[in-house]
Amino acid sequence: MKTQRPNVVYILADDMGYGDFGIFGDGSAQTPSLDRLVREGCALSHCYSASPVCAPARASLLTGRYPHRTGAVDTYEAIGGDRLSLRETTLADVYRQYGYRTGLVGKWHLGLIGKEYHPCRRGFDTFIGFRGGWSDYYRYSLDRNGIQSPSDGAYLTHVITEESVRFIRENADRPFFLHVAYNAPHFPFQCPETYAAPFRGRFPDTLAVLYGMIACMDEGIGKILDALDDCSLSDRTIVVFASDNGPQLYGETARYNCYLNGEKGLSYEGGIRVPAVIRWPGHLEPDSRCHSFFHGIDWFHTLLAACGLDLPQGVSIDGKNRLAELTSGSPFPQEDHFWQWNRFTPVSKCNAAVRQGKWKLCWPPIPEAMEVPRPVIDLDERIKTETVLPEFPFPFDDSGRFIPAPCRPSLFNLEDDPFERHDLADDRPDLVRSMTAAFEKWFEDAEKDYRIAAKEKRPPV
């Protein structure tokens, strides 16, 4: 009898930090289901997102490529900044090619505008969720395989959980890839009072609600794990949990994040180092830790390898297969890794970083490259509530904006200084030069792909 390939359930939180994970935090957040997942699986202590913001990070997860290559370099949907180039092959495409049933429940954020960018055209057999970057948790319109369904008032996190459980039960007799993309704890900060109540009085109101949102999501993750148990699928299902990027920490959402430097939107550790855990009974030791470096671009190849699937011919990726590190602790050769993000067209050495082993070179943001014109903000907020969308992004040209020269970079030894407090750039000018050269080479190469992908954002002539 032929052994059925393992299922994959990839659960992604939105803007959740290390400190929001109960077992790693300071006791503020309560996540018993995630803590259970850690006890039953392997926690990745050095897992990094490919970007400090949503859409680019998700693009890398689903393609195994740096965001710049995919075209999804920003979060603003109205101008097409979130669109995953049609040239790209997604993880769902590959799983479907191998006979898996594929489903996405929750947030897409890789193409709000344009029918061809719909998840069902990007490898997913089933999509129930919203295509933009965020949604009200009560007043929303769910996209159900291309058909809009108005909210019945149910809390959106509950809906994502229920639809995920339904997908598992309906596909229990065949291999499946299910991507559960919660929007919690992303803005707007809303949740039923029953979840926020335990945190009131201990934290400011907004933070109490945020922790309540996490508690509700965690409850949902528990129901997903229970559904796998009920269907006798747990032993042959790989379950991954991670956050798309670091947490938002300003204003009333300021909170404990394990003392990491920075937050969402920044290429410092607090913006890109994310909580992650993987459970695979019989293959990964329970309650274990993987301390090797793991990048968001690595999930693509690693998950396919875990399922015994080859990369399709002609598909080029940046990520590597890290399965041996996870299953046996075998060391993987250290390679350079890169991050860069700003608003609109990418700007070299702006909010950027390169990692070489224990060394990390960081360039701070250039303020002029992070600014967003008010009309773009207003337009983007408006289309998130519209059920009838335009077929093409609104024209936007940032070629005329003035961007000053990049700031001086900082050099950190993350082995001795994981919180990036001691700049060693003056002590190691040799490293600064070599790492700068490596970054410039990578950026130039990635930009070639971006320029091709960016043409899709232009209206037809």
Order of alpha helices (4+ residues) and beta strands (2+ residues): beta-alpha-beta-beta-alpha-alpha-alpha-beta-beta-beta-beta-alpha-beta-alpha-alpha-beta-alpha-beta-beta-beta-alpha-alpha-beta-beta-beta-alpha-alpha-beta-alpha
